[in-house]
Structure formats: C-alpha cells, structure tokens
Amino acid sequence: MELRSDGQVIGHATADADGAFQAPLEFTTFAAGRHEVVADCGVELTGAVEQVVSSSTGGSANGATLALLVFFVLAGIGLVRMRAGR
C-alpha cells in the first residue's frame, strides 16, 4: 500500500494477514504542524502526524523522533480502521 501526505508519497507498506502494518515515513519537506497521512490499500485510511521543531546544541536528529512520528501515524490509522469496522 502507498502512504501519502499532502499529495506526496511518504512510504510504502505491506499488511500482514490481520491487516496490520508498519512503515517508516520519509517526508521530502518539513513544515511544522499537523499533517494528514493517507494509507491507500483499496480503501483509504487516514491518520495524522504532528511535525514539531525543536532546538538542540548540536548533533543530528535521532531515531526517537522518527519512531514517535511513526507511532502516532500508525495509532491514528488503527483508530480509523477500528471505527470503520474493517
């Protein structure tokens, strides 16, 4: 399935037998705020992710930020899917 935000492809995933999936997301641009993420697997599932700006004294962004973003996207998609009754 294809994962999109603001019309841009930000990832791909394959669901398991139960319909669950995980995927890293790669945004090509960064704009702080709430962004809708759509998982298109024949039926469109939507969730949201918050992009935040933080400051640091050096170094690069860590994997914890990406993991947090992925968690909220997947949690949102799961909630929408539960409400839709599969």
C-alpha positions as CSV (number, residue, x, y, z in Angstrom):
1,M,0.0,0.0,0.0
2,E,1.0,3.6,-0.5
3,L,1.3,6.1,2.3
4,R,0.8,9.8,1.3
5,S,0.7,13.2,3.0
6,D,-0.2,16.4,1.2
7,G,-0.3,14.5,-2.1
8,Q,3.2,13.2,-1.8
9,V,4.2,9.6,-1.4
10,I,6.0,9.3,2.0
11,G,6.2,5.5,2.3
12,H,5.0,2.0,1.3
13,A,3.8,-0.9,3.5
14,T,2.5,-4.4,3.2
15,A,-0.2,-5.5,5.6
16,D,0.0,-8.9,7.4
17,A,-2.8,-11.5,7.5
18,D,-4.6,-9.4,10.2
19,G,-4.4,-6.2,8.2
20,A,-1.7,-4.6,10.5
21,F,1.3,-2.8,9.0
22,Q,4.3,-0.7,10.0
23,A,6.3,1.6,7.8
24,P,8.9,4.3,8.1
25,L,7.8,7.6,6.7
26,E,10.1,9.9,4.8
27,F,8.8,13.5,4.3
28,T,10.5,15.4,1.5
29,T,9.8,18.7,3.1
30,F,9.3,19.8,6.7
31,A,6.5,22.1,7.8
32,A,5.7,22.2,11.5
33,G,2.1,21.4,12.3
34,R,-0.5,18.6,11.9
35,H,-0.4,16.7,8.6
36,E,-2.9,14.1,7.4
37,V,-1.4,10.7,6.4
38,V,-3.4,8.5,4.0
39,A,-2.9,4.8,3.6
40,D,-4.3,3.7,0.2
41,C,-5.0,0.0,0.2
42,G,-8.1,0.0,-1.9
43,V,-9.8,1.7,1.0
44,E,-8.3,5.0,2.1
45,L,-7.4,5.0,5.8
46,T,-6.4,8.3,7.4
47,G,-4.4,9.4,10.4
48,A,-2.5,12.4,11.5
49,V,1.1,13.2,12.4
50,E,2.5,16.3,14.2
51,Q,5.8,17.7,12.9
52,V,7.5,19.8,15.6
53,V,10.5,21.9,15.6
54,S,12.9,21.5,18.5
55,S,16.3,23.0,19.1
56,S,19.5,21.2,20.1
57,T,23.0,22.2,21.0
58,G,24.5,20.1,18.2
59,G,24.4,16.7,16.6
60,S,21.8,15.4,14.2
61,A,18.2,14.3,14.7
62,N,17.8,11.0,16.4
63,G,15.7,7.9,15.6
64,A,13.5,8.6,18.6
65,T,11.8,11.5,16.8
66,L,11.1,9.3,13.8
67,A,9.8,6.5,15.9
68,L,7.4,8.9,17.7
69,L,6.1,10.2,14.4
70,V,5.5,6.7,13.1
71,F,3.8,5.6,16.3
72,F,1.2,8.5,16.1
73,V,0.6,7.8,12.4
74,L,0.0,4.1,13.0
75,A,-2.1,4.7,16.1
76,G,-4.3,7.2,14.1
77,I,-4.7,4.8,11.2
78,G,-5.5,2.0,13.6
79,L,-8.2,4.1,15.3
80,V,-9.7,5.0,11.9
81,R,-9.7,1.4,10.9
82,M,-11.4,0.2,14.1
83,R,-14.1,2.8,13.7
84,A,-14.6,1.7,10.1
85,G,-15.2,-1.9,11.3
86,R,-12.7,-3.3,8.8
